[in-house]
Structures are given as C-alpha cells and as structure tokens.
C-alpha cells in the first residue's frame, strides 16, 4: 500500500505540473490580443504627462462616450430612417425633430447655468449622464421593436444627457492639463480619442444590427455603464472649483449694461472679450452647417444617390469624407497649437464658404464629398481655435463657465441647422446654397468684428505713442 501510495504520489505532481502549464499557455495566448491592445491604448492616452494629470482617463472616458453614442445612432437610424420609404422616413424624422429637438432648444440654455451651480459635482454629473443613457438605451431597446411612442421621449433624454456630458467634459479639461500642455492640444487628444472610438464602434454597431434592432442598444447599455464607473476614476481635482466664477458670453462692459447704464455690475460676472465672441459666432455658423448637412444630405442622397452608387454607399462615402476631415482638422490643430487662432477661424470659415459655393454651383458627387471633408476639417480646427482663445483671453476663475456656456450655444446652433435641413426641398443646388448663406452670415460677422478690433487696437497704439 505504501509503495502504491508512493507511486501515485510520484505520478500526480507531474500531471499537475503539466496541466496548469498548458492551461496557462493557452490562457496567455487568448489574453494577449486583449491585454496587448489595452496596454497600447493606455500608453498612447497616458503619454507626455497625461496619465499623471488625469487627462488620459478623460480621453478613455470620452472614447467610451463616443462609442456608446454611435451605437444608439445606428439603432435609431435603422428604425427612423432606413426602415421605411423616403417620404415616410422624412415624416418620421420631422416628427423626431419636433418631439426631441424642439424641447432640447428650450432645455439646452439651462444646461450651462445649472452646471455652474454644481461646480463641485462634475464627476457625479458625468456619471449621471452616462447612467441615464444606459437606462434609456434599455427603454429604447423595447421601443425600436414595438414602435411605441416611448421612442421619442427616450431619444430626447439621450440627447439631453449627451449634451450635458459634452458641456461638463469641456469644463473639466482645463483642470486636467499636464505641464506644458496647451488647452488646444489637450482637446485635440480628447477629440481624437472619441473619433477613433466612433470609427471602431460604427461597424460594430452595424454588425449587431444584423442580429436585431435591440442589440446595438444593448451594446450602448454596456458601454455607458462602463462610462459611469470611469467617470468616478477621474482625479478629485475635477470637482474642485476654488476661485471659479460665472462668465457671460458678452464682449465687453457696453454689451452687458449698455453705454448709459451706471448701475454697478453684479459681482462675479465677467466678459469674455471680443476675440472669443467673434470666434464663437463663426463656430456657431459652422456647427449650424454641420447639422444642416447631416439631415439634408441624408435625405438628398437617399433619394438621389451619387452617380453609380447605392443610397447606403453614397451616405457612407460622404460620412467617411466628413469623419476624415474632422480627424485631420483635429490633428492639424494639435500641430498648430495656439498660433494666431483668430486668423485660423477666419481662414477655415472662408474655406468652407468657398467649398459650399462651388458645390452649389457645380453640384456633383465629388464636390459634395469635398464639401463634407472641408466642413469636417474646418469645424474641428475652428473649435480648437476657440478653445485656444478662451484659454488665452478668459481669466481662469471664469474659464470653466465660459466653456460650459459656449458649448451649449454651439449645440443649439447644430439643432437649428438640422431643423433647416429637414424642411428644404431635395434640390442639391438650392440646399447647398442655403448652406453657403449660413456660413457666410457667421464668417462675415466674425471678419467685420475682428477688423474693427484691429482698427481700435491700432488707434489705441497710435494714441499711446503720441502721449
């Protein structure tokens, strides 16, 4: 018995040593692509001090946010837009705009001031926006199958929560700047993270859509729950608001009270300067054009696809052109840093205006794709330039508030552009002419304001020399 026990004990350790080793080898092989990819992403997002400052975690959070939003977009587009004939789809989208966008235009101006009152709860606000969209994704997963009216209020809730997250994210970035990092460079990294995640999530959402309309929404639920936990992983300094105040989107003291009013200004309110307000006007026109093109081209290309292409391929080509332009504009913005942001805003506005006029006059497939690319490039670069101006001209104690309020205004401009795009007749020349007018209004106002500011600066310098 002892010998048998000894023999058994002699064989068993060898078997135990072999089995775990093979299992560990297979486990490492299966885990390597995931862990290797995760480590690679972490190295990129945490480079150049972004890991120590907390900016890397914000980049990852924004990537999760972008992926979740595109999952919901895929599910709603297939239900509201692609699942029915063009005329019926236009009616559905118009109803969607009326029920979701119209209330949003009322709620959006409230978002910034409300967040100003919650400066110590930014992590909780971002987590709340994530959790709200996770729960609403479950509501939508039932509504897209049954076609119930729950779809519209749930979609409105998703929209409001998404924009609230965007406002808070813009306000948080200044708190997470690594040493020797400009604000425009930090925003470029955050934006690129979101764009890359969107590019990966869009085909994944389309693949889930093949399994059924619910599945992209289930994917969004998982992503937003993950984002809820990631929000609380941001550094505690995100919730610090020491020394901060409230900013008004007015250029100077005269815009606040008028030239004759002598009543003292309420303590704590600050103006943001002429350069910021003019750049904000140009950005609003470009954001309005973005919303307009999304809705107008979606219906135009469905009814009149690009030459030799199907409607889905036509929309895909224009979408890829716009996304590529946006990513390129973000990359160029990081390279330019904060050099002459006023000149950049005026230049990209002129580029979009020229592209829109050419596309309207010589309407064609190539020019439509070019316009989408130029609009995406210019919108990204103009927004980064606005960020640089806010960093340069707005005092730190009101900078967070300025970001919150400017982002709310830009989101309202996008809603307005979308509404214009849905009501226009499906005529390419007419539609793109309207788009050119939208850009021209903002660009000319910005150019005139900057020229006036330059003249005032020149007169002030001349007076100083005389004195």
Phi and psi in degrees as a GROMACS rama.xvg file:
@    title "Ramachandran Plot"
@    xaxis  label "Phi"
@    yaxis  label "Psi"
@TYPE xy
-65.0462  -39.8183  UNK-2
-64.8959  -43.5693  UNK-3
-61.2715  -40.2128  UNK-4
-65.8635  -37.9769  UNK-5
-65.9027  -41.6881  UNK-6
-62.4606  -43.0587  UNK-7
-62.0177  -43.4449  UNK-8
-67.1665  -28.7257  UNK-9
-72.0196  -34.1527  UNK-10
-79.1715  -35.6805  UNK-11
-63.4912  -43.8739  UNK-12
-60.379  -36.0176  UNK-13
-64.3229  -43.6737  UNK-14
-64.764  -41.6454  UNK-15
-64.3286  -36.2222  UNK-16
-72.1262  -32.5791  UNK-17
-74.206  -44.4037  UNK-18
-63.4363  -51.2692  UNK-19
-60.2674  -34.434  UNK-20
-64.1365  -43.8906  UNK-21
-67.9687  -39.8117  UNK-22
-63.307  -42.5318  UNK-23
-63.4481  -38.1903  UNK-24
-64.0466  -46.0428  UNK-25
-63.7378  -41.0432  UNK-26
-61.9075  -42.6076  UNK-27
-64.7764  -38.9946  UNK-28
-64.1938  -39.4928  UNK-29
-74.4045  -31.512  UNK-30
-84.6817  -21.4327  UNK-31
-58.8412  -46.4544  UNK-32
-59.2086  -37.8687  UNK-33
-72.7257  -51.7188  UNK-34
-67.3403  -36.9386  UNK-35
-63.9845  -43.207  UNK-36
-63.5677  -43.5978  UNK-37
-62.1572  -42.5113  UNK-38
-65.5779  -38.229  UNK-39
-63.842  -43.9983  UNK-40
-62.7527  -42.1787  UNK-41
-63.9177  -38.7643  UNK-42
-62.7474  -40.2615  UNK-43
-70.2073  -47.0522  UNK-44
-71.1397  -24.5989  UNK-45
-102.362  12.3204  UNK-46
-74.8284  157.669  UNK-47
57.5693  39.5266  UNK-48
85.8356  -1.95352  UNK-49
-67.0013  -29.0151  UNK-50
-69.007  -43.5896  UNK-51
-68.7519  -36.0778  UNK-52
-79.8402  -20.233  UNK-53
99.983  -6.05454  UNK-54
-64.1272  -34.7258  UNK-55
-59.3571  -40.4226  UNK-56
-67.2462  -34.8889  UNK-57
-67.3978  -37.7877  UNK-58
-60.578  -44.876  UNK-59
-65.021  -40.6159  UNK-60
-62.2916  -42.1069  UNK-61
-68.0384  -32.5464  UNK-62
-63.9857  -43.1641  UNK-63
-62.9941  -40.2774  UNK-64
-61.4374  -46.0262  UNK-65
-63.5683  -40.5619  UNK-66
-64.9062  -42.0273  UNK-67
-65.1808  -41.1933  UNK-68
-62.9849  -40.3777  UNK-69
-71.1584  -29.2081  UNK-70
-62.2362  -44.6518  UNK-71
-66.9869  -38.5314  UNK-72
-61.5126  -42.8835  UNK-73
-60.7395  -45.0408  UNK-74
-64.7794  -43.9626  UNK-75
-71.728  -36.9329  UNK-76
-63.9116  -40.0572  UNK-77
-68.6146  -28.2364  UNK-78
-86.3715  -46.8426  UNK-79
-85.7189  -32.3362  UNK-80
-109.039  -54.1225  UNK-81
-85.3232  -19.342  UNK-82
-81.2071  -7.04808  UNK-83
-133.781  164.991  UNK-84
-59.396  162.917  UNK-85
-57.98  -47.8666  UNK-86
-60.9501  -44.0812  UNK-87
-68.0537  -37.3567  UNK-88
-62.6365  -38.6391  UNK-89
-64.7827  -39.8566  UNK-90
-64.1795  -39.4709  UNK-91
-65.7161  -43.302  UNK-92
-67.26  -37.9752  UNK-93
-61.1163  -41.8078  UNK-94
-64.7198  -40.8721  UNK-95
-60.132  -45.0385  UNK-96
-62.7453  -43.4456  UNK-97
-63.4726  -40.6257  UNK-98
-83.9392  -29.3542  UNK-99
-103.363  -48.377  UNK-100
-73.4986  -39.157  UNK-101
-61.1877  -49.9388  UNK-102
-61.7962  -31.7741  UNK-103
-64.46  -36.677  UNK-104
-63.2887  -25.6793  UNK-105
-81.1954  -38.2774  UNK-106
-79.1824  -32.3947  UNK-107
-57.178  -43.8767  UNK-108
-63.5627  -17.6864  UNK-109
-83.3556  -22.9376  UNK-110
-62.1428  -49.8355  UNK-111
-59.0479  -54.011  UNK-112
-58.3356  -37.0209  UNK-113
-64.1341  -41.4485  UNK-114
-69.2551  -28.639  UNK-115
-61.2088  -31.4116  UNK-116
-83.1386  -6.9635  UNK-117
-122.663  52.0349  UNK-118
-70.1234  -19.4516  UNK-119
-94.773  3.5309  UNK-120
-126.821  38.8539  UNK-121
-69.7134  -38.9317  UNK-122
-63.6079  -41.6403  UNK-123
-66.4243  -36.1926  UNK-124
-65.3386  -42.4001  UNK-125
-67.2558  -40.9846  UNK-126
-64.5604  -38.3616  UNK-127
-64.6833  -39.8327  UNK-128
-64.4025  -37.3386  UNK-129
-67.7674  -48.1495  UNK-130
-64.8498  -38.3652  UNK-131
-60.9422  -42.2286  UNK-132
-70.5657  -30.9545  UNK-133
-63.0563  -46.0904  UNK-134
-68.4007  -39.0017  UNK-135
-68.2538  -28.322  UNK-136
-63.4508  -36.7531  UNK-137
-66.8795  -39.1807  UNK-138
-62.9429  -44.0058  UNK-139
-65.1496  -30.9636  UNK-140
-62.6755  -29.0189  UNK-141
-83.4257  -35.8526  UNK-142
-70.3348  -33.2742  UNK-143
-70.4314  -21.8524  UNK-144
-86.2017  -44.8444  UNK-145
-85.2998  -19.3824  UNK-146
71.9336  22.3017  UNK-147
-73.254  164.346  UNK-148
-70.0968  -8.70889  UNK-149
-60.1502  -21.3265  UNK-150
-56.5335  -43.2504  UNK-151
-74.3486  -50.5075  UNK-152
-64.1886  -33.454  UNK-153
-66.079  -41.5743  UNK-154
-64.2373  -37.8506  UNK-155
-61.4175  -43.7657  UNK-156
-61.9152  -40.4129  UNK-157
-62.7952  -42.6201  UNK-158
-63.1587  -47.2802  UNK-159
-64.0022  -44.0507  UNK-160
-63.6306  -38.0595  UNK-161
-65.0723  -43.0876  UNK-162
-71.1861  -34.3291  UNK-163
-62.0635  -42.4454  UNK-164
-59.6489  -44.871  UNK-165
-60.5826  -39.1623  UNK-166
-66.6512  -45.3588  UNK-167
-65.3385  -40.5066  UNK-168
-60.0396  -42.3946  UNK-169
-63.1871  -36.2775  UNK-170
-73.5038  -24.6962  UNK-171
-81.1913  -33.3055  UNK-172
-52.0254  -45.1465  UNK-173
-58.966  -24.1063  UNK-174
-79.1411  -11.9771  UNK-175
-118.637  20.4608  UNK-176
-71.4173  125.455  UNK-177
-69.0754  165.747  UNK-178
-59.0027  139.401  UNK-179
61.8957  25.5022  UNK-180
-105.029  128.154  UNK-181
-81.4037  158.465  UNK-182
-65.0878  -35.8966  UNK-183
-66.3566  -36.0538  UNK-184
-68.5023  -41.0506  UNK-185
-63.5908  -44.9715  UNK-186
-65.4627  -32.6315  UNK-187
-61.8504  -43.4163  UNK-188
-64.9241  -43.1655  UNK-189
-63.387  -45.0179  UNK-190
-64.6472  -42.5211  UNK-191
-62.4515  -38.3869  UNK-192
-59.8338  -43.0239  UNK-193
-66.4733  -39.5084  UNK-194
-65.9807  -41.9509  UNK-195
-64.671  -41.928  UNK-196
-64.5886  -38.5098  UNK-197
-63.4087  -41.2438  UNK-198
-63.1435  -32.3511  UNK-199
-79.4938  -39.855  UNK-200
-74.4068  -29.26  UNK-201
-61.2137  -51.988  UNK-202
-66.7465  -31.1678  UNK-203
-64.9198  -41.4202  UNK-204
-64.5446  -38.7129  UNK-205
-63.9784  -37.5075  UNK-206
-65.473  -41.0994  UNK-207
-65.4904  -31.6843  UNK-208
-61.7326  -29.8499  UNK-209
-63.3742  -33.6597  UNK-210
-72.382  -23.234  UNK-211
151.363  156.581  UNK-212
-65.7933  -19.0281  UNK-213
-75.0236  -30.7604  UNK-214
-65.342  -39.9022  UNK-215
-59.5491  -31.7402  UNK-216
-73.6738  -33.6474  UNK-217
-64.308  -40.0079  UNK-218
-62.0444  -41.4851  UNK-219
-62.4575  -38.9268  UNK-220
-58.8383  -47.5451  UNK-221
-61.9788  -42.4839  UNK-222
-65.4026  -43.9283  UNK-223
-71.2417  -32.0066  UNK-224
-64.4285  -41.6963  UNK-225
-60.3444  -42.5792  UNK-226
-63.6591  -31.1604  UNK-227
-60.3517  -45.4362  UNK-228
-71.6113  -37.5195  UNK-229
-63.8145  -30.6173  UNK-230
-59.5735  -39.3431  UNK-231
-79.4849  -7.11603  UNK-232
-83.5619  -8.51905  UNK-233
-65.903  153.74  UNK-234
-62.0351  150.695  UNK-235
-59.4697  -24.1078  UNK-236
-65.4996  -14.8115  UNK-237
-59.4956  -33.4042  UNK-238
-88.461  -1.14256  UNK-239
-80.7557  131.487  UNK-240
-129.278  28.8339  UNK-241
-62.6991  124.711  UNK-242
82.0422  -0.633348  UNK-243
-81.9967  158.2  UNK-244
-143.825  -169.268  UNK-245
-104.558  136.029  UNK-246
-106.359  143.867  UNK-247
-105.321  141.936  UNK-248
-83.9366  61.9088  UNK-249
-123.972  150.249  UNK-250
-77.1491  -39.4492  UNK-251
-156.903  -176.153  UNK-252
-63.2581  -34.3825  UNK-253
-63.9804  -38.0472  UNK-254
-67.6624  -26.267  UNK-255
-76.6198  -48.2881  UNK-256
-120.741  -8.28244  UNK-257
86.0978  161.302  UNK-258
-70.8382  -23.3994  UNK-259
-103.463  -10.1307  UNK-260
-77.6004  127.765  UNK-261
-106.079  -0.49871  UNK-262
-62.7901  133.435  UNK-263
-61.4163  147.264  UNK-264
-70.8142  143.175  UNK-265
-62.0886  132.368  UNK-266
-57.1547  140.405  UNK-267
99.6917  -21.0748  UNK-268
-85.1848  138.212  UNK-269
-133.325  148.981  UNK-270
-88.3972  162.716  UNK-271
-105.85  -4.9409  UNK-272
95.2407  156.229  UNK-273
-67.5631  -39.4796  UNK-274
-61.5353  -40.6042  UNK-275
-67.922  -44.2998  UNK-276
-66.7522  -37.8593  UNK-277
-67.5071  -42.7953  UNK-278
-65.0778  -34.3884  UNK-279
-65.3445  -38.2991  UNK-280
-62.9232  -42.9347  UNK-281
-64.7774  -41.6089  UNK-282
-64.008  -37.7163  UNK-283
-63.2861  -38.9896  UNK-284
-67.8485  -38.1285  UNK-285
-69.3063  -37.9572  UNK-286
-68.1441  -36.369  UNK-287
-63.0321  -42.0995  UNK-288
-61.7547  -38.1758  UNK-289
-60.791  -49.4167  UNK-290
-62.2163  -39.0327  UNK-291
-62.2109  -48.2093  UNK-292
-65.1165  -37.4462  UNK-293
-58.5402  -49.9997  UNK-294
-78.8113  -41.5208  UNK-295
-67.1919  -48.6067  UNK-296
-69.0409  -28.7401  UNK-297
-59.1454  -44.9539  UNK-298
-79.5863  -38.0783  UNK-299
-62.0688  -46.2398  UNK-300
-75.9224  -22.0279  UNK-301
-71.9906  -38.8106  UNK-302
-81.5777  -37.3122  UNK-303
-130.856  82.2363  UNK-304
-62.7232  163.643  UNK-305
-61.8839  153.327  UNK-306
-55.2141  123.411  UNK-307
77.5453  8.16621  UNK-308
-124.364  157.473  UNK-309
-79.0646  169.951  UNK-310
-62.7918  -43.3236  UNK-311
-63.7583  -42.9715  UNK-312
-66.0731  -39.753  UNK-313
-61.663  -46.5954  UNK-314
-63.931  -38.5683  UNK-315
-63.8771  -41.8637  UNK-316
-62.9598  -44.5065  UNK-317
-66.8896  -39.7791  UNK-318
-63.3627  -41.9127  UNK-319
-64.3157  -40.5951  UNK-320
-62.066  -44.4895  UNK-321
-65.0982  -43.5528  UNK-322
-64.8707  -39.8569  UNK-323
-64.2585  -43.3532  UNK-324
-62.1474  -40.2113  UNK-325
-63.6358  -45.1401  UNK-326
-64.5078  -40.7106  UNK-327
-65.4751  -40.326  UNK-328
-63.0308  -38.1852  UNK-329
-64.8947  -43.0177  UNK-330
-65.0023  -42.8368  UNK-331
-64.7335  -37.6683  UNK-332
-60.8877  -40.1408  UNK-333
-65.667  -36.0674  UNK-334
-71.1745  -39.8939  UNK-335
-73.0925  -19.1207  UNK-336
58.064  -120.309  UNK-337
-121.341  32.9679  UNK-338
-75.1692  121.214  UNK-339
44.1065  59.3302  UNK-340
-61.5171  -32.4909  UNK-341
-61.9637  -42.7688  UNK-342
-65.2987  -37.9694  UNK-343
-62.7833  -44.938  UNK-344
-60.256  -46.8198  UNK-345
-65.8009  -39.2402  UNK-346
-66.5682  -47.3621  UNK-347
-68.9456  -31.6406  UNK-348
-63.004  -42.519  UNK-349
-64.2902  -37.1991  UNK-350
-64.0328  -44.4434  UNK-351
-65.8317  -41.2147  UNK-352
-60.6561  -44.8688  UNK-353
-63.1966  -42.2036  UNK-354
-64.6697  -38.9993  UNK-355
-67.5246  -40.9406  UNK-356
-64.9492  -43.8787  UNK-357
-64.9568  -42.1063  UNK-358
-66.1154  -33.0271  UNK-359
-72.2364  -40.2617  UNK-360
-75.0659  -43.5177  UNK-361
-114.174  59.4589  UNK-362
-57.9222  128.506  UNK-363
-169.603  169.994  UNK-364
-60.6672  -48.1179  UNK-365
-63.3174  -42.5193  UNK-366
-70.266  -32.6929  UNK-367
-64.0434  -44.8612  UNK-368
-62.6302  -40.7318  UNK-369
-62.8849  -42.3654  UNK-370
-61.5924  -43.392  UNK-371
-60.6849  -41.9737  UNK-372
-67.0194  -45.4827  UNK-373
-65.4008  -39.6551  UNK-374
-64.3782  -42.7132  UNK-375
-64.2192  -43.629  UNK-376
-61.0057  -47.824  UNK-377
-69.638  -38.2531  UNK-378
-62.3205  -43.8514  UNK-379
-64.4912  -46.1504  UNK-380
-69.1792  -37.6205  UNK-381
-66.7247  -38.7631  UNK-382
-66.4339  -40.0513  UNK-383
-66.019  -35.1933  UNK-384
-67.2986  -38.825  UNK-385
-61.4015  -41.9409  UNK-386
-58.6812  -42.2902  UNK-387
-64.495  -39.0876  UNK-388
-66.0052  -40.7985  UNK-389
-62.5542  -41.3928  UNK-390
-64.0826  -37.8886  UNK-391
-78.2362  -41.8663  UNK-392
-103.57  -22.3423  UNK-393
-95.8131  127.531  UNK-394
-58.4774  149.957  UNK-395
-59.8796  -32.8618  UNK-396
-68.5391  -16.481  UNK-397
-122.506  7.9283  UNK-398
-65.7364  -41.8135  UNK-399
-61.4892  -42.7719  UNK-400
-64.2747  -39.1129  UNK-401
-62.5076  -40.1699  UNK-402
-62.444  -44.8204  UNK-403
-61.6916  -45.5947  UNK-404
-74.2858  -37.4521  UNK-405
-67.0674  -38.6638  UNK-406
-64.6347  -38.591  UNK-407
-62.2439  -42.7521  UNK-408
-62.6009  -41.2827  UNK-409
-65.5956  -36.5952  UNK-410
-67.3932  -37.0518  UNK-411
-64.2994  -37.5018  UNK-412
-63.4343  -38.9553  UNK-413
-63.2062  -41.638  UNK-414
-62.0348  -43.697  UNK-415
-61.6575  -43.8918  UNK-416
-62.6962  -40.0489  UNK-417
-62.0712  -39.6716  UNK-418
-64.2734  -39.8279  UNK-419
-65.1537  -40.795  UNK-420
-64.3455  -30.7675  UNK-421
-79.2029  -23.4936  UNK-422
-96.1194  -10.0943  UNK-423
-77.0806  150.673  UNK-424
-66.0597  153.305  UNK-425
-82.7139  68.2016  UNK-426
-123.678  118.063  UNK-427
-60.222  -45.27  UNK-428
-64.2783  -44.8493  UNK-429
-63.8593  -46.6766  UNK-430
-63.0746  -46.8136  UNK-431
-70.8993  -25.6369  UNK-432
-65.2373  -40.9962  UNK-433
-62.2172  -42.3674  UNK-434
-59.3071  -39.5114  UNK-435
-64.1596  -38.9389  UNK-436
-64.2635  -39.7595  UNK-437
-59.6481  -46.4438  UNK-438
-68.2274  -41.1177  UNK-439
-61.155  -38.8547  UNK-440
-60.5163  -47.3037  UNK-441
-70.8467  -40.0064  UNK-442
-67.8564  -44.608  UNK-443
-65.3011  -39.5241  UNK-444
-63.0097  -43.4635  UNK-445
-65.3385  -44.9726  UNK-446
-61.8645  -44.6982  UNK-447
-62.8144  -41.4717  UNK-448
-65.6592  -41.2999  UNK-449
-68.9062  -37.4888  UNK-450
-64.7794  -39.679  UNK-451
-64.3017  -39.9101  UNK-452
-64.4273  -39.8482  UNK-453
-64.5099  -39.0645  UNK-454
-65.7614  -42.2397  UNK-455
-63.3429  -38.901  UNK-456
-65.4443  -37.675  UNK-457
-66.3061  -40.7641  UNK-458
-66.5695  -39.078  UNK-459
-64.5429  -39.6182  UNK-460
-66.5292  -39.0354  UNK-461
-65.7589  -41.0242  UNK-462
-62.4851  -40.755  UNK-463
-63.5949  -37.9863  UNK-464
-66.9268  -38.8176  UNK-465
-63.8747  -46.3084  UNK-466
